[in-house]
Amino acid sequence: MRVTSVLTTAVSTAVLAFVAAVVAATVGVNAVSVNRGLVVRVVLVSAVLAVVALVAWTRRRASDPPEQIVLGLLGGWLLNPASWNGRSFAGQLVIDEWVGALVVDLVLWAIVSFVLVLLLSRTSTPTRSTR
């Protein structure tokens, strides 16, 4: 497992997911609808997770375990400032309390990350050599 790959995936995920959360908050404020902003955040963050997982998959070596991508995506949740108050994914759609939203966000983020990497591992192979 390459630590640099995990860190690159984590930082990319954190930055892009935070930008997605800010864009979604702006949409919610401009639309005067909290729910619309939350739905936009779920869609954008899901897209971020999918794109970062795909890029990390295409950049990984054949000898690298797929779990390093999952670790990177989960590390992105930890590094994302929006995660620290339960505003990083879909938790606010389920519960208003920040601790509950934080836990729901983490669980959903982990499930989506795992499923994305599982789909990638079932449908493709890494293209880079082990050199």
Beta strands, then each sheet from edge to edge (+ up, - down):
end
